[in-house]
Amino acid sequence: MNYRNALILPLLLLSVCSFAQIEFGLKAGLATESLQNEEFSFSREGRQDLKFALEDADYGFQFGALLRLPLTASLTLQPEVTLNSARTTFRADDPDSGVSEVFKERYNDVNVPVLLSYKLAFLRLNAGPVGHFFVSSTSDLKADGGVDRAFETFNLGYALGGSIDIGPLTVDVRYDGNFANYGETFTFRGEEIDIDQSPKRWIGSIAYRF
């Protein structure tokens, strides 16, 4: 009897998935942070302001998987898991020493958005919370003891955007933001500095649904 149950259960699950029209997809895309031209200034007792400026936000990549779970004829729940990589260029100006340095920083994180999708004609409007899980980071000056960075291991954010289905393909564009700071601390030449940075990014991706 147990063996029969073991055989029947997968068949029932397949039947439910087929009836509910659940779709699985693989996706890949490009992302860029939208923090260009922002500056962060810090004052310490007995010294002038130390400034960090974001000079450029290069394109990063993302890839992962998604599920589509139909709720009604026009509403769909779409959870995803994606690995993301971003790269930015900072300039650090220290008036006390006259030192101005430029360095690049790359960080990787895993995003877990849970989107509610509303189908309006050929367009799907998507919105929902996103969990950002920090994985790793590298910096040009980290090995030289110049700049180090502390990231929160988890940050809750949100996503807003739209997508279009073209056969089994889905073209998606969204804005990804954060409710709180993701990277909050720089260590520059042994001095720890708090900053107010909540990275935001535009993401464009293509998914293939099965």
N, C-alpha and C positions, 0 to 999 in steps of 0.2 A: 504493500500500500504506500509506503514511504517513497519507493522508487517511482510509482505512478505519479505521486504528487510532485516529485522533483521534475518529472517530464511535463506535467500539465501546467505548472506555474509559469515557466518561460513562454509557453504558447499563449497563455492568458495575457501575459505582459505584452507580447508582440501584438495581440489582437487589440488591446487597449491603446497602444501607441499608434497602430494603424487607424483605428477609429477616431482618435483625437487629432490625427494629422500632425503629430509632433515632428518637427524638422531639426536635424543636426547640421551644423555648418562649420567650415574652417575659414578663417579670415586672416588678412594681412593688410597692413597699411602704413601710412606715414603720419608723424605727429610733430608739432612744433610748439614750444612754449610761447605764451603771449605776454612776456615781461620786458619787451624791448624798451630801452631808454629809461628804465627805472633806476633810481639811485637810493642808496641807504647810507645815512650819515650817523656817526657815533661820536659822542663826546665823553671824555674821561677826565677826571680831575687832574690838573697840571699838564694837560696836553691839548693840542688842537684836534679838530674833527678828523676822524679817519673815514674815508669814503670808499664804498664799494659801488660800482656801476655795472649794470648788465649791458654789455655792448652788443651782443648778438645771441640769438637762439637758433641753433642749427636744427635741421630736420632729424628726427629720430625715427625708429621703426617700431612696429608692433605686430605680433601675430598671436593667434589663439583659436578658441572654439566658442560656438554659441549654440543655444537651444531655442526653439520657438514653440511655445506652449499656448495654443489657441484657448481663449477664454469665452469669447463671443464671436460673432461674424466679423466684427471690426476691431476687437481688442485682443492683443497678444502679449503674453509675458515672455520676455527675452533675457534670460541670464547668460552671462558671458564670463570667460576667463581669458585674459590676454597678458602676455609678457611685453613690457614697454621699455624702450631705451631713449633717453633724452640727453642732449649735449648743449651746454651754454658756455659763453665766453664772458668772463668778468675782468674788470680793471680795478685794481686796488691802489689808492693814492694815500700816502702817509706824509702829511705836511711836516711833521717833526723831523723825519729823516730825509725828506725829499725823494723818497723811493716811490716809483710808480711801476707796478707790475701787471702783466696780463697773463691770465691762465685760463685753461679750458677745464671744464668739469663734466663728467658723464655719470649719470646714475640710472639704475635699472630698478623697475618695480613691477609688481603683478597687480593688475586691476581686475576687480570683480564687480562689474555693473549688473544691476537688476533693473531692466528697463520695462516700462509699460508702453506698448506701441499701439497707436490708434491709426487705423487705415482710413485715409481720406482720398477717394478716387485712386490714383496711381501712386500717391505719396503716403509714406508711413511717418507719423510724428512720434518721436521717442523721447522719453524723459524718465529719470529715476536716480536712485542713490548709487554711488560707486565706492567700493572699498579699495584703498590704495595700500599695498603691502610693500614696504621697502625691501630690496634684495641686496644691492651693492652699489658702490660708487668709487670713482677714480678721479684724481685731480693732478694736473701737471706739476704743481708745487708741493703736493702732499709728501712726496719722498724727500724733498729738501727741507722739510720742517717749516715751510712758509705758510701754507694755508691748510687747514683741516676743516672738516665739516661734520656736524652732527645731524642726523636725520631721525625723525620719529619713525618707529617701526610700523605704525599704522595711522592712516588718516582717512576720514570719511569725507567724500565729496559728492558731486552730482554731475549728471550729463544731460544735455539738451541737444536735440538735433533732428535730422530727418533722413530717410532712406528711400530708395527706389528699387523694386524688384524687376530684373530683366531675365526672365526664365529662371534658371537655378542660381543666377548671380544676384547679389545685393550690393548696391553702391551706397555707402553710408558716410555722412558728414556730421560731426557733432562737436560741441564745445564742452570741454571737461574742466571742471573747477573744483575747488576745495573749500570746506567750511572752516578749516583751521590751518595753521602753518604746517608745512611738511618738513622743511629744513630750517631749523630755528637758530643755529649757532655756528659762527665762524671762529676758528682759532687762528689768529694772524700773528706770527712772530711771538708765540707764547701767550698772547692776550686773547681771552675768550670774549666774544662779542655777540650779543643777541640781535637778531634782525627780525623784521616782520615780512616774511615772504610766503605767499600762498600760490604756488605755481598753478598756472592755468594753461591749457593747450587746446589747439584745434587738431582734430583727428579726422583723416580721410582714409577709408578702408574699403576693400572689396571682399565679399564672402561668397563662398560656394556652398550651397545648401544641398543636402542629400535627402 
